[in-house]
Structures are given as C-alpha cells and as structure tokens.
Amino acid sequence: MPRHKTYTKASLVEAAMHEFWRNGYEATSMDDLVRASGVSRHGIYSDVGGKRELFLAGFETYKETIVSPALNAIAIEGSGLAGIRRYFEIQIALAESGGLPGPGCLVANAMTETAPHDNDVAAEVQAHNELLTASFLQAITRHAPSLPKSERIAISSFLTMVAQGLWSMSRTIEKASTLRAQASTLISILEERLSQ
C-alpha cells in the first residue's frame, strides 16, 4: 500500500524558499532542502523537479507572502508618500522580527548571486523590480501629479535601487533603528524634492 504524503507542494516550496533566502542558492544543498522541508530527495524531484526548479518556485511564494503585503501599503488609494513610508516600515519590521542581521531580500540576493548566470532567475528579478518601480510610480504620481512623467519614473527607479540596497545592508546591520533612520532620510529627501 502506498504511503500518504505528509506534506504539500506548497509547504515544500515555502520551506525551500526560506532555506534559499537564508543561505543563497549555491550554499544550499539538496541535503539542506531535505532537512529543511522534511521531504525526501525522491519527493522533491517528483513534485518539483530539483534544486533549480525549487528555487524558481520559491519566487512565487516570496511574492505572495513577503512582497505583496508591503506593496499593498503603496497601492492604497491616495497614499502618496505615506504609502512609500509604510512600505519601508513593513519590510523593516519584518526584518526586525526575524532578527538582525537577517537574510536581506530573496530577490536582491538572487540579483547578485544567481541572476547574472541564469536567465530565468534574471527574468524573476526584473519582473520584481519592474513591479516595485511601478508601485513607487503610482505613489509618486498621487503625491506630485504635476511633476513631469520622466522625472516621476526616474525617482521611482531610484527608489527601487535604494530599497534593494537597504535590504542588502540589512544582512550586516544589527539594529532596526539604523534601517529606519535611512528610510526616514530617504522620505525627507523625497518630501523636499516633491514639494518644489
């Protein structure tokens, strides 16, 4: 009689996502994934296909559980800069609750480790950054609709770059107050620029 599964594909992908997020793609072995998920190698290969496929599947879970709640703060109608401030606070609070220094951002980590050598990972990173930039652009447009569109786009792209840098820095910073101070400085600069 065949044994019943004691896991779901979703739980496997989520466990693997956290393992990749903490340790990176290259440093995570199949043995690590088996240990973290409680799923045998055979189960991983039959349900997902292997390490690389599991890594790619993790991006969807990351978007749903980590990225979307923060982006929803920006999407609130009329949020403007308050939405951008909330986005940074949500992410900083998440890093703080997990303990600092932390794993940073799965996408930012993949951007420097895996994306330069893997087109599928590069596409995931690009899609994430485009979504983040578009969300920032919505907020900037709500706050300063008369600002030329090219400038709003430039500021939004800059915010995406700053956000990725901030999450990368969270891998070496011990206090959330340091991250909050940087985010506060960014918002102050934006307020000054957008009030001109």
Secondary structure, 3 states (H helix, E strand, C coil): CCCCCCCCHHHHHHHHHHHHHHHCCCCCCHHHHHHHHCCCHHHHHHHCCCHHHHHHHHHHHHHHHHHHHHHHHHHCCCCHHHHHHHHHHHHHHHHHHHCCCCCCCHHHHHHHHCHHHCHHHHHHHHHHHHHHHHHHHHHHHHHCCCCCHHHHHHHHHHHHHHHHHHHHHCCCCCCHHHHHHHHHHHHHHHHHHHCC
